[in-house]
Amino acid sequence: MTGHSNDDLLGLSRRAKSALLWGVVGALSFLVLVQGYALFVEPLVSIAQGALVAALVGIGAGVGSYLLEHRIAAWSNQRAE
């Protein structure tokens, strides 16, 4: 053990790590969809274009997750009560 708590890993809060992971999930999901389309129909974009759009999707998913996660959790807690 290095004495760091789990909240301190890589200097990121749990909320930031969660948003980062949702961004990765968003980017990889987009790449899977593009690859599936290319296998069954025809390539929509080049590899470079796909990587660029996947990065934009990942950034959007990460930012959206960071901004909305606490609101959705509060809404969910309120519904449970």
N, C-alpha and C positions, 0 to 999 in steps of 0.2 A: 504494500500500500504506500502511496506517495503522500497521503494526508489530504488529498483533494476529495471533495464530495462529488457525487454524481452530477449535481447542478453546475459544477465548475469545470467539467470535462471540456477541453479545448477552449475554455473561456466563454462558452455559450450557455445561455439559460436553457431550461427545458423547452420553453416556448420557441426559442430560436432554433434549437435542434429539431423540434417537431416540424417547424416551417421548412427547414432545409430538407428534411426527409420527404415531406410532401412535394417539394419542388423536384426532387430526384424522381419520385414516383410519377409525377406529371410528365416530365421529360421522357422517361423510359416508356410510359404508356403511349405517348405520341409516336415514338420511334417504332414501337410494336405495331401500331395501327398502320403507319406508312409502309412498313415492311410487309405486312399482311396484304395490303392493297396491291403492292408491287408484285407479290407472288401470284395473286389471283387475277389481276387485271393488267396493269402496266405501271411502271414507275411514274409517280406524280411529280417528284422533285429529284434533283441530284443529291448525292450524299452530302455535299457541303450545304445545300439549301435545307435539307432535312435536319442536319445538325444545328444550323442557325435557328430554325423554327422551333426545334426541340428545346434549345436553350431559352428562347423567349417564352415558351409554354412553361418550362420549369421555373423561370423567374416569376411569371404570373401566378403560378400555383403556389409558390413559396410566399410571395407577398400577400396574396389573398388569404392563405392559411394563417399567416402571422397576424393580419388585421382582423380576421373574423373568428379565430379559434376561441378566444375568451368570450365573445358575444354568443356563440353557439353553445358553449358550455353553460353559460348563465341561463340561457333560454331553456336548455335541457333540464337543468336543476330546478328551474321554476315550474316546468311542466310536471316534474316528478313529485313536487310537493303538492 
